[in-house]
Amino acid sequence: MARPRKPLLSRERITKAALALIDAEGLAALSTRRLAAELGVSGPSLYNHFATKEAILDAAADSVIAQVDVSMFGRLEPADGGARADGGDWRAALLEWGRSYRAALTDHPHIVPFLATGPGLRPAGLRMADAVFGGMVDAGWPPAHATRIGALMRYFVTGSALGSFAGGFVGDASAYDPADYPHLGQAHLLAGHREQVDQGAFDTGLRALIDGLALQFGRLAAGAG
């Protein structure tokens, strides 16, 4: 039997095509008609794999979260202060995870607003939530606090990926009249260093957040003692 001219349709192929379309043109560009055209199939054939357009969008969003490394949480064990001799402590885990999480989102910025709605029933999103919660509890955090840590990290990482601070400044020095903005004499240079500024700001905030959590962890430990 001769091979089909086009690859057989699958959930994975549809998901990849949907994410590629969103990456290239934004969320508004995704429609079943447009996606079917990109895949070279009829629109109704998509519904053999996904019940709705929303389900396709969920799968595309989940494929981004699947790129986030959460393996560091599986290495955490209960110990004094949540630390281990090999350095596998919850602070290092949050730092590593936060960076991986942001990297996945910044690689696919157009889908971030949809991801901000939460994991829903997305398998990769739920696996990430499960790994973070389990790791924090194993490290000694009470369950309620572990839940809050997962939430606040999502708020912080998602917010950082929604836009660029440096990219919000124009490259025209005359836009920042020193009479009006006496401290913004170099603001027109920020956009040219967008990645450096934004990544540096994220790292600064992430470390500050983790340092603050470490203080809370110490107080919780002292109270338990």
C-alpha positions in Angstrom: 0.0 0.0 0.0 1.4 3.4 -1.0 2.2 5.8 1.9 0.0 8.8 2.4 1.3 12.0 0.9 1.0 13.8 4.2 1.9 12.6 7.7 -1.1 11.1 9.5 -2.7 13.6 11.9 -2.1 13.1 15.6 -2.5 15.1 18.8 1.2 15.8 18.9 1.3 17.1 15.4 -1.7 19.3 16.0 -0.3 20.6 19.2 3.1 21.5 17.7 1.4 23.3 14.8 -0.9 25.2 17.1 2.1 26.4 19.3 4.1 27.3 16.2 1.2 29.4 15.0 0.8 31.1 18.3 4.5 31.8 18.6 4.6 33.3 15.1 1.4 35.4 15.2 -0.1 35.4 18.7 -3.1 33.8 20.4 -5.6 35.6 18.2 -4.3 33.8 15.1 -5.3 30.4 16.4 -8.5 29.1 14.9 -9.5 25.6 13.8 -9.8 26.8 10.2 -6.3 28.3 10.2 -4.8 25.4 12.0 -6.3 22.9 9.6 -5.0 24.9 6.7 -1.5 24.9 8.2 -1.7 21.2 8.6 -3.1 20.6 5.1 -6.3 18.9 6.4 -10.0 19.6 6.6 -11.2 21.4 9.7 -13.5 18.6 11.0 -10.6 16.2 11.1 -9.1 18.1 14.0 -12.1 17.1 16.1 -11.2 13.5 15.8 -8.3 14.4 18.2 -9.6 17.4 20.1 -13.2 18.2 21.1 -12.8 22.0 21.0 -10.4 24.7 20.0 -9.9 25.4 23.8 -8.7 21.8 24.2 -6.1 22.4 21.5 -5.0 25.6 23.2 -4.7 23.7 26.5 -2.5 21.1 24.9 -0.3 23.8 23.3 0.1 25.6 26.7 0.8 22.3 28.5 3.5 21.5 26.0 5.3 24.7 27.1 5.1 23.7 30.8 6.4 20.2 29.9 9.7 22.0 28.9 10.2 23.1 32.6 12.7 21.1 34.6 11.2 19.9 37.9 13.7 17.1 38.6 15.4 19.1 41.4 12.4 18.6 43.6 12.7 14.9 43.5 16.1 15.2 45.1 14.9 17.0 48.2 14.8 15.1 51.5 13.8 16.1 55.0 16.8 17.5 56.8 17.8 20.2 59.3 16.8 23.5 57.7 15.9 21.7 54.4 19.6 21.5 53.5 21.7 18.5 52.5 25.4 18.1 52.3 25.3 17.8 48.5 23.7 21.2 48.2 20.3 19.8 47.2 18.2 22.1 49.4 14.9 23.8 48.7 16.5 27.2 48.1 18.7 25.8 45.3 15.7 23.9 43.9 13.5 27.0 43.8 16.3 29.0 42.1 16.9 26.3 39.5 13.2 25.7 38.9 12.4 29.4 38.6 15.0 30.0 36.0 13.9 26.9 34.0 10.2 28.0 34.3 10.9 31.5 33.1 13.1 30.3 30.2 10.2 28.1 28.9 7.8 31.0 29.1 10.1 33.6 27.5 10.6 31.1 24.6 6.9 31.3 24.0 5.7 34.7 25.1 2.5 34.9 23.2 0.9 32.0 25.2 1.9 33.4 28.6 -1.5 35.2 29.1 -3.3 31.9 28.7 -0.9 30.1 30.9 -1.5 32.7 33.6 -5.0 31.2 34.1 -3.5 28.2 36.0 -2.9 24.5 35.4 -6.5 23.5 35.1 -6.5 19.8 34.0 -3.3 20.1 32.0 -1.1 17.1 32.8 2.3 18.8 32.7 1.0 21.7 34.7 -0.4 19.4 37.3 2.9 17.3 37.4 4.8 20.5 38.0 2.5 21.6 40.8 2.7 18.1 42.3 6.6 18.1 42.2 6.9 21.6 43.7 4.4 20.8 46.5 5.9 17.5 47.3 9.5 18.8 47.2 8.7 21.7 49.6 6.8 19.4 52.0 9.7 16.9 51.9 12.1 19.8 52.7 10.2 20.6 55.9 7.6 23.2 54.8 4.1 22.8 56.2 1.6 21.8 53.5 -0.2 25.2 53.6 3.0 27.1 53.1 4.1 24.7 50.4 0.9 25.5 48.5 1.5 29.3 48.9 5.1 28.9 47.7 4.0 27.2 44.5 1.4 29.9 43.9 3.7 32.9 44.6 6.4 31.4 42.3 3.8 31.1 39.5 2.8 34.7 40.1 6.4 35.9 40.0 7.6 33.9 37.0 4.4 34.5 34.9 4.5 38.2 35.7 8.1 38.5 34.7 7.4 36.8 31.3 4.3 38.9 30.5 6.4 41.9 29.3 9.8 43.6 29.2 10.7 46.4 31.6 13.7 47.4 29.4 11.7 47.0 26.2 9.2 49.6 27.5 11.6 52.4 27.0 12.1 54.1 23.6 15.6 54.6 22.1 15.1 58.4 21.6 17.1 60.3 24.3 14.9 63.4 23.7 11.9 61.5 25.1 13.4 61.8 28.5 13.8 65.6 29.1 15.9 66.0 32.2 13.6 68.9 33.3 10.9 66.3 33.6 12.9 63.1 34.3 16.1 64.2 36.0 17.1 60.6 36.8 16.4 59.0 33.4 19.3 60.4 31.4 20.3 56.8 30.3 16.8 55.4 29.9 17.0 55.5 26.1 19.8 52.9 26.3 17.7 50.3 28.2 15.9 48.8 25.2 19.3 48.0 23.6 20.2 45.9 26.7 16.8 44.3 27.1 17.8 40.7 27.8 20.5 41.7 30.2 18.3 44.1 32.2 15.3 41.8 32.3 17.2 38.7 33.2 19.1 40.6 35.8 15.9 42.0 37.3 14.4 38.5 37.4 17.4 37.0 39.1 17.5 39.8 41.6 13.9 39.4 42.5 14.0 35.6 42.6 17.0 35.6 45.0 15.2 38.2 47.2 12.1 36.1 47.2 14.0 33.0 48.2 15.9 34.9 50.9 12.6 36.1 52.3 11.3 32.5 52.4 14.4 31.4 54.2 13.7 33.9 56.9 10.1 32.5 57.2 11.4 29.0 57.3 13.7 29.8 60.1 10.9 31.4 62.1 8.7 28.3 61.5 11.5 26.0 62.7 12.0 28.1 65.8 8.3 28.1 66.6 8.1 24.4 66.1 11.1 24.0 68.5 
